[in-house]
Amino acid sequence: MGAEETSLIAARFAQLAHERGALPAMTFRGDERRPDQTFEYDFAKFWRRVERVTAHLQSSWGVQPGDRVAWLGFNHELQLVTMVACARLGAVFLPLNFRLAVPELQQVMADAQPRLLVHDRHHAGTVEALQVEGLKHTHHDTLIATASPRGLPLPKMLRDVHNELPLLLVYTSGTTGVPKGAVHTQAALLANARASAWAHDFVEGDKVLSTLPMFHVGGLCIQTLPALLAGVQVVLHPRFDPTAWLHEMTTSRPTLSLLVPATMRAVFEHPRWADTSLDCLRGIMTGSSTVPVAYLETLHARGVPVGQVYGTTETGPVSIVLRLPDAMARVGASGWPHPQAQVKLIDVQGQEVGPGETGEVCILADNLMRGYWSADGQAGVGLQEGWFHSGDLGQSAKDGCITIVGRSKDMIISGGENIYPAEIENLLVTLPGMAECAVVGLPDSRWGEVPVAVLVRTSDAAGQGLTSETVLQHLQSCIARFKLPRRVVFMDSLPKSALGKVQKPILLALLHRTNP
């Protein structure tokens, strides 16, 4: 089976169907038509669905090599099936961020120019509101609901050519400007899957609980796609819900899952958190954002090690990994580069810095993007001699372990001293009554810049009692005096991107308007 497959990703799923056909590949809960049902797919059935969707993309929609096939909807097993079908056809899969507004989606569509937009029922109204001339669209069920033509020929191409074709086009969250599409080839996604297999040390019997949105490489490529390629079962939810996440601990009993700080907090604050056993988990991974140490320690106290995967949309994303056996001994660190990655930390002159010094994280690896999407087909745009310059700042220990300390553009220089907002934010997270926080630098005539803390209170008594004085008292025994915020500002909410990241440029603009 699969001897004619020139796509290595498709060939791997054909192999799994042949060798592990009766073993579970995916459990999907929460289909929009039948939300209370659970759908089980073994590897043989998953592959049959890939074959059917491939044929429908060819016969009904005329998808050819290089065409973009967009997806707008919550997580769904057909999202993964359609991506593998695109791999067989040499087409490009484009998962769209369903949190974007219609004008933002139109901007992405104008840049990517997909041939077909596949959507779920929940987002049908958004699709109708899009004004994209000539755009074809369909509900995802049409790709699987009817019998497909048999015997349609796959594109004839050499295997090495096929696997260097773009397969995944993922747009950045656009926190600093217009979103850009990172282009990942089939070969890069396979390299990322190998890096993920090393990061997680997948073993027989593993089960991955996947709840983060697959329109982003975090939800798709840290665990979900790599686990399937490794023959590991995935339990897929349409969206993250803390009740559903905790329920899986006692039903499907996953061994691995992926949480980011916002979803961690939602789990911790859930009424069932304290009495739900987590003994099925051999570990949790968390993503690329700076994670409050208090959150890591909360899970460690329950006996669950929390590893970290540092990376970006452009890096695959698996780049630097704190693996589970090291997690409790190196709390807060990002870890070591995966075996096929090169990482260097450089100063503003482009020179590598030594252990303990701060430098920008630069990465060279096979799972990097091949560049940002451009209609004229330029390769490597966004890379510098093959290296991706992340804009993140890191420090390395003598043993090579790297810790991310913040973004270069977020660093505050006050009186000649460098202040990293993440350090202060980590301490603020432990403050009772604090729902969200961000630290930014504002101009100061004496010091050049000074840190300002912006907080959102919780709605309970602790939040209502939170004052500037209590915030500063909480901090002053933990950090140097020069790092203390010169002001504490309370807001009803923080401006965020569609991926939930605080948009500090917008926050700074708001602060300038309220305090010129």
N, C-alpha and C positions, 0 to 999 in steps of 0.2 A: 504494500500500500504506500502511495506517496512517491513512487520512484520517479514520476514525471514532474514532481514539484521542484522548481528551480529556486523558490523562496525557502531559505533555511528555516524561517519561523514556521511556515506552513508545513514543511517537511517534518519538523519536530512534533507538531500536533498530530500529523498523520502517523508518525511512529508511536506516539503515546496511545492513539486509538487502536493500533495493531497490537502493542505489547501490554498495555494496561487498560484495555477497552472497558472492562467491567468495573474498574475501580472509580470511586467518586472523584470528579473533577471540580464540580461546583454545586453549591447549595445556594439558591436565590430566594430571598424572602421579600415580599412587599411589592409584587407586580401591581401596577395601577388598576388593572381590571379585577384582580383577585388578590387583594392585599392580605387576606388571612391565610392564603395557601403558601405552601413551600414547594419549590420546584427543584428536583434533583437531576443532575446531568453527570453521567459517567463520561470518560474520555471518548468512547466510541460515539455516543450521542452528540457530544460537543462537536466532534469532527463532521458528523452528518449535517449538523446545522451550518457549519462553515461551508460545506459543499453546496447546500441549498441557497444560502445567501450569496455565495459567489455567482451562482448561475442567474439569480434574479438581478444582481447588479449588472451582469453582462446583458441579459436578454431584455429586461424591462427598462433599464436606464442607460445602457450603452457605455458603461464605465470602462475606460481604457487606461493603459499605463500612464501615470503622471496626473490623471484626474484627481481632484480633491473630493472626498466624500465627507461631509460635515455631519456631526451628531449633536443634537440639542435635547438634553433630557437628563433626568436623574440616572444614577447608576443602574445598569440593567445587564443581564447576561448577554443580550444581543449586542451590546456595545462592544464586548470583547470578541464575539463571533464576527461582527462586521469588520473589526480591525484585522483579524486574521484573513478574512476574505479579501480585504484590500491588499494584504501582503501577497496573496496568490496572484492578484491581477496587476501588481506593480503600481497600484493606486496609492494615494496619500490620505490617511485618516486624520480628520480635523475635529477633535472634541471641543465643543464650544462651552464657554463658561455661562451657565444658566443664570448666574447672578447679575450679569451685565444688563444694562438698560438697552432698549431697542436701538438707539443711535450708536451705542458702543458696539453692539453686535453688527450693525450695518458697516461700521468702520472695518471690523475684522473681515466681514464677507467681501467688502470691496477690495481688500488687500489679497485675500486668499483665492477668491473667485472659484468657489466649489461648483462642481457639476450637479451635485445632489445634496439636499439637506434631509437627513433622517431625524425624526423627532418623536417624542412621546405625547400622550394626550394632554398632559399638564401644560405643555409649552406650545400647544397648537395655536393658541391666540397670539403668542409672540411671533411665531412663524408668519401668520397672516399679516401682522403689523409690519414685517420687514418689507421694505421697498427695494428689492433687488431684481433688476430687469432680467428676465429669462431664467430665474432660479427655479429648479424643479425640487419638489419636496414630497415626502411621504411619511406616513406613520411607520414605526419600525416593524409592526406586525406584518406588513405587506411583504417584507423580505423573507418571511418564513411560513406564512399562513397557507400558501398553496403549493402544490407540487411544482418543482422547477424543471426546466428542460434538461435533458441528459446529453452527455457527449459534447458539450461546448468546449472548444479547445482553449487551453490557457495560453497566454502570450508566450511566444517563442523567444527566449532570451537566455544567454549564458548565466550560469549560477552566480559567478562573481560580479557580473553586471547587475543582476537582479538584486543582490543583497546590498549593493551600494546605492540603490534607489531610495529616495525619501519614502518613509512610511508614516511617520508621525509628525504632525505640524501642531505645535502647542504655543499658544500666545501667552506672553508674560502678563503679569497682573497690572502693569502700567502704573506703579506707584510714583514714578518720576516723569511720566510723559506718555506718549502714544504707545500702546501695546505693540510688541514685535513678535513675529512668529519664529520660534526656534525649530529648525529642521533636523529631525533625527532619522537616520537611515535604518534599514533592517539590521545591518551589521552592528550599528551602534546600540540598538535595543538588545541584541543578543549579548553584546559585551556588557551592557548594564545588567542583564539577567545573571551573567556569570559573577559580576561584582556583588549583586544582591545575594546570590547563593553563598558566596564567601562570607558576606556580612552576617547572614542569619544562620549559616551552617545548617541548612535544611536537612532533616532526617526523616526516615520512613515514619509515617504516622502523624507528621505535623499537619496542622489545620490552621489556616490563616483567616482571621475575621477582618473583612475589608469593609469599611464604612465611610471613608473619606472620598470626596468627589473625584471621579476618574477623568474630569476635564483637565486635571493638572497632573504633572508627572509624579507628584507625591502620592496621590491616591492610586495612580495607575502603575507606576514603575518602581516604587520602593519595594512593595511586597506582591501586589496582585498578579501582574503579568509574569514576573520572575517565578513566583510560586507555581503557577500553572505550567510554565515551561519546564520546571523541575519535577513535574508530576505530583505536586502537592495540592491537596484540596483547598478550595477557597469558599468561605461563607460570605456571600455578598449581600449588603443592604443597599437600598436605593439612596438613603441619606443617613447621616449620623444622627442617632437618637440615644441619649444616655440610658433610657429605660431598656431599649432593645439591646444595647451593647451589654449591659449588666445581665440581661436575661440569657444571653448566649453563654455566659459563664457557667450556667447550670443546665443548659440544654445541649448545644452542640459541643461545648467545652473546647474552645480553640486553644491552641498552644502559643500562638503569636497574634499580635495585632499592632496597629499603628495609630498613635494619637498625637495630636499637636496640643500646645498649651491650652487653647480655648476648649477643646473637647476633654482634655484632662480635667479642667476645672468643672465642667458640666458633670462629669462622672463623680468627682469628689463631693459636689453639692447635692447629689441625688439622695433622696431618703433611703434608698436601698444600698448605698455604698458601704456602710459599716457592716451590714450583715450578709453581704454577698461574698461567697468564697471565690478566691482567685487562684486556687491551687492547681487549676488546669493549665495556667499560663507558665511557660518557661521563660517568657520575657515579653516586653513591649518595646517597640521602637518608636522614636519620635523624630520629627522632621527637622528642616534646616533652620528654622527660626531659633533665636536664643530662648532657651527653656529655663524658667525660674527654678533655682536649685530646690526651693521648698516643694515644688511639685514632684521632682525626682525623689526627694526624701520621703514624701508621702507614700509613693508606690513602693519604695524600698522597704519601708516600715511594714508593708503588707507582704513582704517576701518576694516581690516581683522586680527583677532587675530591669532597668530602662536603658537600652542602648540608644545611640544617636546616629542618624545618617545626615551628614552635612552635604548639601548640594543645592543646585538651583535648576530652574527650568532648562538652562543651557547645558548643564553638566550631566543630564541623564536620568535621575539626579545623583546616583550613588557615587560619592567621591571620597569623603573622609568618614570613617566609621568607628564608633565606639561599640565594639561587639559585647554581647551579653556577659561573657565571663569577666570582662574588665569593668562592667558598668558601676558596680558598687564601690570599687576602689578608686575610680577616677570620676567622681560625681562632678558634672558640669563641663567636663571635657568633651570635645567632638571626636577624638580618637586619632586613628592613623589612616593614611591613604590606602585604598584597596590595592592589591598586589600589582595590578596593571596600570596604576595611576602614578603620575609624577606631580608633586605639589611643592611649590616654593612660596616663601613669604618675602615680599620685596618692599623697599622703602620708596619714597617719592622720586628718587633718582634711578629706580629700576634695579638697585643692587639687593642681593639677598641679605636678610638680616639673620643674626645668630639666635641661639636659644634664649628665651626670656625677653627678646625684643619684639616689638610689634611691627607687622608688615601686612601688605595686601595679599590675600590668598589667590594664587594663580595655579591653574590646573591644566595638565596635558594628559589625555587619556582617550582610549578608543570609544568610550561611551559619550564623549562630548557631542554636542550638536555639530552639524556640518556648516553652520552659519545661520543667519537670519534669512527668512523668506524674502525673495525678491523675484518679481516677474521675469526679469532678464536672466535669471538662472545663475547669478554670481555665486561662487562658492566661498566659504570662509569668512564672509562679512560678519564682524563681531568677534573674531579671533585675531590674536596678534602672534604671527608666526606659529600658528597652531595652538597657542595657549589661550585659555579663557581667563581674563582678569575680572575677578568677581566683584570687586568693590567692598568686599568684607575684610575686616581686619582680624588677624590671628596672631597667636603666640605659640611657639613650640617649646616643649620641654627637652631636656637633654636626650631622652629616649625617643624623641620624634613625635610624641603625643601632642596634638594640636588642640588649642582652645580658641574658639571664636569669641572675640571681645566686642564686636559691634560692626557697624558700617562706617566706611571711611568718611562719607558725607555727613554722618551723624556725630562724629567725634567733636567734642567741645574742647577748645584750647583756651584756658582761662589763666591769665597771668603766667603764660609759658608752660603751664602744666596740662597734660592730656587727661581728659575726663571721658570715660566711656559710659554712655547712658545706660547700657544694659546692666552694668554693675549696680547702679542706683535702682533701676527698675526691678531687679531681682530682690532687693531688700523691701521695696514698697509692696510687692506682691504678698508678703507675709503680714501686712498690716490689717487688723480686723476693720471691717467697714469699707475696705477698698475693693471696688469691682474691677476697674481697669486703670491703667496708668501709662504714661509716656513721659520721658525726660528729653527736653530739647535745649539748645543753646540760643540765648538772645544776646544781641550786641550790648556791650557795657563800656562806657567811656574810660573807666579805670582799668578793668581787667581784660578788655577785648571781647570776651564772651563770658556769660555766667549761666549755670544750669538752672532751668525752671522745671518744676514737676507739675504735670497736669494729671488730675485724678478724677475719676468718676466714682461717686459714693454708691454703696449698696442701699437698698430701700429700707433696711431694718434699722434698729436702734443704734447699732454700732456705726453704721454709715452716717446716720443723721448727727451723731455726736462727733464725727471726724472733723478736726480743725487743722489749720496750718501749723499750730503749735504742737499738736500731737504727732503730726507727720514728721516734723523736724526733730522732735524728741526721739522718735523711733529710729531715725537715721544717725543721729549725732554720735552715738556710742559705737557705731559699726563702721563708719568711713571717715576718712580724713576731712578736716574742716573745709579745705578748699573744694571738696567735692559736694558739699552740702548745697542743695538748691537755694538760690537767693529769693525765690518766690514759690509759693504753692498756689496753683489755680485749680478751682473746681469747675467741671463742666458736666452737662447732662449726658454727653456722649463724646466719643473720639471719632474723628473722620477716618474711615477705613476704605481700603480697596475692596474689590469684589471677592478677593481671597481672604478677607478679614485682617489684612495687615494694616497697622496704623500708618496713615499717610502724613508723615511728619512735615513735608513742605506745606501742606494745607493747614496743618495745626499751627505751624509758625506764622502763616499768613493771618490766621484767626487771632493769634496773640498780638501780632503787630497792629491789627485793626482795633483791638480792644484796649491796647496800651501802646500807642505810638511813641 
